[in-house]
Amino acid sequence: MKTLAAYSYKRKRRQKKVIKLIKIILFCTLWLGVTGSIFFNNNIARGEDHFPQTIIVEEGDTLWTLAERYLPDKIDIRTYIQQIKKHNQLEGSLVYPGQLLELP
């Protein structure tokens, strides 16, 4: 025959196990959320903005020099120049000092 103290001890022990399990589940959920946001949103991991960057063309700048200066990782410079031209609706490759350009 078990005493009341034995039942109380088992109940407290079971409560501690449940609380520990809840803490582990919360920690894993938080950890997966943080690591998932880092790995699955690679733009933020590389420090890139989601919005286009607006720049002012200075004297001596060309689309090539601007593309070299602001080139994102793993993209060909010619492809990036085409993206700049398309994004800013430029027909040619000429840019002028004081002109505002949005870089995708």
N, C-alpha and C positions, 0 to 999 in steps of 0.2 A: 504494500500500500504506500502510495506516494504522499508526501506531505504538501502542504500549501506552499512552503518555501521552495520545494522542487518545481512546482508548477510555475511559480513566479520567476524563478531562475531561467527556466526554459523559455518562457514568454519574453523576457528581457533579451535573452540571447538571440531569439528569433527576430525580434525587433531590430537589434543591432545589425544582423545579417541583411535584413530588408533595407535598412538605411544605407548600409555600405553598398549594396547592389544599386540603389537609386543614385548614389554619388558616382559610382563607376559609369552608369548609363549616361548621366548628365555630362560627365567629363568627356566621354567618347563622342557624344553628340556635338559638344562644343569643339572638340579637336577636329572632328570630321568637317564641321562647318568652316573652320578657319583654313585648314589645309585644302579643302575643296575650292574655296574662293580664291586661293592663291594659284592652284594648279589649273583650274578650269577657266579662269579669267586671266589669260596670259598677258593682256595689255597692261593691266594694273601691276602684275608682277614685274614687268619690265619698266614700270614707271611712266608709261605713256598715257596721255590724256585721251578721253573719249571724244572730245570736241575738237574741231579744227582750230589750228593755231593761226592767228592773224599776224602778218608781218608787213612792214613797210619796206618797199624796195629802195635801196640806197644806190648812190651813183657807183657804177662799175659792176653792179649785180647782174647776173644773167640767170636764166632758169637752171642752167647746169650748176652754177656755183651755189644757188639757193638749195637745189636738190642735194648737192654734196653736204651742205651744212646741216640740213634737217632730215637727212635720209634715215628712215626707220630701218631696223634690223631685218635682214633676210629679204631684201627687195632690191631688184635691179634699178639702177639710177635712171635708165631710159623709161622704164615702166612708171617710176615715180614722177618723172617729168610729165608724162602723158596724163597721169592722175591729177597733177597740179593744173595742167591746161584744161582738162575736162571740168574739174571742180570750179575753176574760175571762169569758165566759158571763154577761154582765149583761143582765137583762131590761129595766131602765129606764135612764134617763140620770143617776140620782143616784149620786154618789160621796161617800164620807165621809172626814174627816181620819183619817190613820193607815192607810187602806186601801192594800193593795199592788195595783198594776196592772202587767201586762206590756204593753208597747207593741210591736206587731208591726213 
